[in-house]
Amino acid sequence: MKPKSQIVNLPVYKAGKPIEEVKRELGLEHVIKLASNENPYGSSPAVLEAITRELANVSIYPDGSAAELTAVLAKHLGVERDNLIFGCGSDEIIALITRAFFLPGDETIMADQTFSVYKSNADIEGAVTIEVPLKNGTHDLPAMLAQINDKTKAVWVCNPNNPTGTIISEQELIAFMDRVPSNVMVVLDEAYYEFVTDEAYPQSISLIDRYPNLVVLRTFSKIYGLASLRIGYGIARPEIIDLINRVREPFNTSRLGQVAAMAGLQDQVFVQECSKRNAEDREWLQNEFSRLGLPYFPTQGNFILVDVNMPSTTAFQSLLKQGIIVRSGFHVYPTYIRVSVGTAEQNRAFIAALENTLAENVAARP
Ligand SMILES: Cc1ncc(COP(=O)(O)O)c(C=O)c1O
């Protein structure tokens, strides 16, 4: 059996370490996971009620078109139903876009460093990834623009960017979109949209009318707290949505995911409260990093990339032994770890552990 040549050397995606695994391996009772940018407050109580009610129907296939959820979300966003597509997380929408549009040899442009799933899916389709270094942790849109040529199929803009948490402004986005040829798709990944407080952040949905090549991605995994139910969505012109729909599996989102998303949308008080707490707590963490003399990227997401001034895997292991899981191993930032913003209590525990890690590292120096 001969696989597609482009997948032979593909790494398997390494997700944040699961809490259960860390407890088992290290014999720890209390473990705090700040590794996957999940919502530390869980999800709205309305979601739990909706899922419980829907449990009686798990033997019946879901509505593959997610018609009811589509109607609810269209109303919430102020778009038409045919502007929307749902996926098994926004991860799947990324995969569907590459599946529908990328041919071997096509080029696709993204930042270095950004969310790795863009590249892994481009690799699977045999497309060539052009990685453009971030400038001060932020997308360098003029440099990305300069890489566009006849072979370019799509440009990925992660806003806020994972792992740096930085954003590009509406003005920067418009200046970029005005220059991108209309046959090149721009995928704007807004997985952390609801956490952004900076007023310069783009109101991207209103730009879809103006730019037919713009696709916006969002998710219920982050602020809505539905990461395990795997539901995300894309917003674009109907012509693009129609093409992506052609490569979608018939039942790619579940009944539980659909009802949970609908209930989540109806509890905007929960969303606003989580966003407010996140903004306060990320500010607190950033102040703590300043107190400790650790450089970091000012974030608009629910995570912070901070320079711990030692190999990130050393810091990762040290924190792990203290029951805190973070993310390490970002190739552009070998001395940085990415920590998700937790509850105030989790953040305090993380900072206390980090102070131990920093002290251990100083003691270990020759
Ligand atoms: C930037 C970005 N986009 C997309 C995703 C995928 O999220 P999901 O598939 O859970 O919707 C993530 C998850 O971490 C992310 O950080």
The ligand as a MOL file (V3000), in Angstrom:
LIG
                    3D

  0  0  0     0  0            999 V3000
M  V30 BEGIN CTAB
M  V30 COUNTS 16 16 0 0 0
M  V30 BEGIN ATOM
M  V30 1 C -6.2120 29.9070 15.7020 0
M  V30 2 C -7.0390 28.6830 15.8390 0
M  V30 3 N -7.8630 28.3490 14.8440 0
M  V30 4 C -8.6370 27.2530 14.9080 0
M  V30 5 C -8.5960 26.4340 16.0160 0
M  V30 6 C -9.4150 25.2070 15.9810 0
M  V30 7 O -10.4200 25.1970 16.9100 0
M  V30 8 P -11.6250 24.1850 16.8160 0
M  V30 9 O -11.3210 23.1500 15.7700 0
M  V30 10 O -11.7480 23.5890 18.1680 0
M  V30 11 O -12.8080 25.0170 16.4200 0
M  V30 12 C -7.7670 26.7410 17.0900 0
M  V30 13 C -7.6840 25.8660 18.2500 0
M  V30 14 O -6.8590 25.9500 19.1020 0
M  V30 15 C -6.9520 27.8960 16.9840 0
M  V30 16 O -6.1090 28.2430 17.9640 0
M  V30 END ATOM
M  V30 BEGIN BOND
M  V30 1 1 1 2
M  V30 2 1 2 3
M  V30 3 2 2 15
M  V30 4 2 3 4
M  V30 5 1 4 5
M  V30 6 1 5 6
M  V30 7 2 5 12
M  V30 8 1 6 7
M  V30 9 1 7 8
M  V30 10 2 8 9
M  V30 11 1 8 10
M  V30 12 1 8 11
M  V30 13 1 12 13
M  V30 14 1 12 15
M  V30 15 2 13 14
M  V30 16 1 15 16
M  V30 END BOND
M  V30 END CTAB
M  END
